[in-house]
Amino acid sequence: LLLVDRNSLGKQAFDGCKNLSDVILPHSVQSIGECVFVNISSDLKIYVDKRNQAYCSMDGSLYTKDVKQLLHHCCLDVERYKTPSSVEIIKSTAFEWSTTKIVILSEGVKEIERDAFWYSKNEEIFIPNTICKIGQTAFKHSNMQKLHINHDDPNQIDVAADAFDECAGHCTLYVPIGTGYAYRHHPIFSKFKQVVVEECFMTTLSDYA
């Protein structure tokens, strides 16, 4: 699918187009609305004209030109994916239906927008200590089994009340040493099936290097 002479893509422009396998964004596209790639295949590969000043692509995934925002993750590697070190925001539905088993959000990620992991099939996810905000239904209906959050104070994270709905009940939350009490008594994080203190976040993470 080649988009020709388009300056923008409206909200939910490709909603439900599950047969799409490739999308090519020309240099003319300068604006992409919310949830453009919702209810589509996680294998969708997006390519961006190198002359485009607003967006770029790497390995089929879509980012803003400065690679600070991830708009769509393409599941080319079903085992492991790590965001580029420059990424700060995970946009809405970026990982929807994703089948990559392990997702590592690099140090520097500050926000996970609403519905970012909606219905994702990711089994294990790592969130760094730079996280500041987790939006509404960010992980709702996610198949996540293990969530690692490397933040010393859960009360400093702006997390939506429904961020982990239909997910926390079957997921184990791993937190840093000395934070177990705070997470277990937090109004949102206390909903997880189990809260486990892990000795060293970086050691656990290095297992997937």
TAMOGI-V203509 format. One record per helix or strand of 2 or more residues. SS is the DSSP state (h for helix, s for strand). FROM is the first residue (numbers start at 0). LEN is the number of residues. If there is no record, write none. Layout:
SS FROM LEN
SS FROM LEN
This chain:
s 1 2
s 7 2
s 21 4
s 30 2
s 44 4
s 54 4
s 60 4
s 68 4
s 79 3
s 88 2
s 101 3
s 110 2
s 123 4
s 132 2
s 145 4
h 153 3
s 157 2
h 167 3
s 171 5
h 179 5
h 188 3
s 193 5
h 200 6
